[in-house]
């Protein structure tokens, strides 16, 4: 059965989508069966995985409104197959923004994704859900479907404040909607060891959260930033880059931690 993780942070611009697509590629590269679900109407994880969001016949929008199943809407991009780290993508585009309004009056509105993924849970080892940077009905669907949350964060002062808000949200969803939900871990991204403040915040995180902080550090890396314009995860765009190697290490750490059990 698949382990379902949300990649979430209520602060924007922290590398959620970069984390989602590169972790998906990293897990696929080490032999895991992976589904990436894009829950952001911007569709960046979709495009970054080699899928043209404007040309999709079916998307996560159709799945949430129950006009299509996950199996009908997923695609495995040819680019990923050619690069040797294929994972399935349940894509998103601007249509998804309308789902917020359309779901308001619907029954089980916060559980639509959970119910849809249950039908394909045996087909994957990991399902990664890229959430938008806000606590919306879409993010709530992701949190209700998941067993855990992976939080990518920069080691900066304001990131610590945002982290408190997010952990409170996780606790509320755990208490009221999803008793399985827990914080899997914090992933330090865009890390520059030359900056003293980042080292200090990193140490604060480890002191406060202990083993909830992943050992792997994702360095600030221009190749990871360039990759989306080529429709590929950075890990496949330039496997030799420092950031790519770090995401392979992170994928292996996630598996080695035994979180699937």
N, C-alpha and C positions, 0 to 999 in steps of 0.2 A: 504493500500500500504506500502511496505517495506521502511524503512529508511536505506539508504546505507551509511556506514561509512568506510573509510580507516583507518587502523592502520598503521601509517607511521612515519618514522624518517630516515633522510639520514645518520645518524650515526649508525654504527653497534653495536651490543652487548648491546642494551639499554632495552631489554625486550619486543620487539614488539610481537614476537610470543607467549611468555608467557602471555602477555596482551590479545592477540587475542583469544587464546583457553580458557583462564579462564573467560574472559568477555562473550564469547559465552556460556560457561557452566553456568555462573551466571545468564545470561538473561533467559536461558532455565529453570533453577531451579525456577525462579520466574514467570514462566508461559508464556514467550514470545516464539514465533516461530522464530527460528534463522537458518540462513545459513552462514557458514564460508567458505570463498573463499581463498584458498592458492595460492598466486601469486608468491611465491618464489620457484625457481627451486630446492632448497635444500629440500623442502617438509617437513620441521619441524612441521608446524602446522598440516599437514596431519597425520604424525606419532604420534604427541602428542595428536591427537584426536582418536587414536585407529585404524587408517586405514593403512594397509601395502601399502606403495607407490609403491613397486615393483610388486604388484599383481593387480593393478587397470586396468580394461579393458578400461575405459575412464577417462579422466582427464580434467583439465582446458585447457590444450594444445589443445585438440580436440574441445573444445568450442570456443577458440580464432580463430582457423582455420576453424570454421564453419562446421566441420564434425560431430558434435554432439550438442545436445541442453543441457542446464543446467539440465533440468528434467531427461534426459537420463544419465547424468554423475554424479549426486549427489548420495551420500550414507549416510545412518544413521547408524553409527557403533553400533554393538551389545553391545560393552563395555559401551557405553554411555547410551543405553537403560537400561542395567542392573543396572547402577549407579543412574538412576533416573533423568538425566538431558540431554536428547537426543537432539542433534541438527544435522542438515544436513551438510555434508562436500563436497565441490567441491575441490578435491584433486589435488596435483601437484607432479611431480617427475622431474628427470633430462631432460626428453623430453622437458620440458618447456623452457630450455635454448635455444633450437633451434628455438623457436617461435620468438625470437628477430630478427633473420635473416630473417625468412620466412615472417614476417609481413611487412618488409621494403617496398616491392613493391606492397603491397595490398591496395585496396581502404578502406577508413574509418578505417585504422589500429589502431588508438588510441581510437576508439569507439566500438570495437568488444565486450568488456565485457559489456558495457552499453546496447548495443542492445540485447545481450543474456539474461541479467538479467531482462530486461523489460518484457519478457515472463513469468517470475515467480514472479514478484513483489507482486502480490496479495496473494501469498502463504506463505509469511513471514512477521514478524513484523520488524525484523532487519536483514540486510545483513552486515557482517563484512568481510573486505578484508585485508588480511595480506600481506603487500607489501614488496618487497626486499629492502635492505638498499642502494639504489642508485636511481638516477633519470633515469630510463630506459624506454623502450617502455612498459614493464609490469607495472611499477609504474604509468606511464602515463595513461594506460588503467584503472587502479584503480581510479585515480584522476578524470578521465572523467566520470566514472560511478557513483561516490559518490556525496552525498549532503554535506558531511562534513568529516573532518579529526580529528581523535583523536591521539594526540601525546604523547606516553609514553616517559618519559625522566628522567634521573638521575639528582639529584641536585648537579652538578659539573660544574666547570668553563667552560670546553670545550663544555659541553652540551648547554650552552647559545649561544655560537658562531654557533653551528650547527642549533639551533632553528631559528636563524635569516635567515640562508640560506633556511630552509624549509618554513618559512612564506613567503619569497619572491617567492618561487616556487608556493605556493598555490595562491598567488596574480596573478602570470603570467598565470596559468591555468584558474583561474577565469576570467581573462580579455580576454583570447584568445580562450578557448576551452569549458569551463563549467561555465556558469553564476550562477549555483546553488551552486557551491563549496564554503565552508566557513570553518574556523577553529572552530570546536566544543569545544575543550578544551584540556588542558595540564594535563596529569596524571603523578604525581610524583611517580616513582617506585624505588624499591631497596633502600628505604629510611631508614636511620639510624639516629634517633633523637639525638644520643650521639655525632655525628660528627658536630662540630660547623660550618664548611664550608657548609654542606648540609642545615643546618638551615638558614644560611645567603642567600644561593642561592634560597631557597624556599621563603624567604621573598621578595627577589628581583623579583621573578616571580610574586608573588601576587601583588606587587606594580606596576609592569609594565603591567600585563595582566588582573588584576582584576578578574572578575567572569569567565574568560576563564580558570582559574585554578580550576580543580575539588577539592571539599572539601576532598574527600577520598584520603588517603595516602596508598600506597602499601608498606609494610615493606620488608626489606631484609629477606628472609625466605628460609631455606634450603629445606623444604618440596616442595615448588614450583619448585625448581631446580631438585629435585629427580624424580618428577612425570613423565616427558617425557619418561624416561627409562621403565616405566610401561605402556606406551601408554595411559595415562590418563591426563586430566587437573589436576593441583594441587588441585583445588577446589573439585574434586571427589576422588582423591587419598587420601587426608586427610582433610575432611571437618572441622575438629576442629582446624587446623593450623591457625595461625594469618593471613597469606597471603590469605588463602582461605576465611576467614571471611571478609577480606578487599575487595576481588573481588565481593562477594555477595553485600556488601555495595555499591561498585562502580556501579554494574549493576542496583541496585535500584535507585541510584542517577541519572544515565543516564535516566531512565524512568521518575523519578520525575521531572526532569528539563523540561520535555515536549518537548524534541527535536524532537519527532516524529510528532509534529504538525507544 
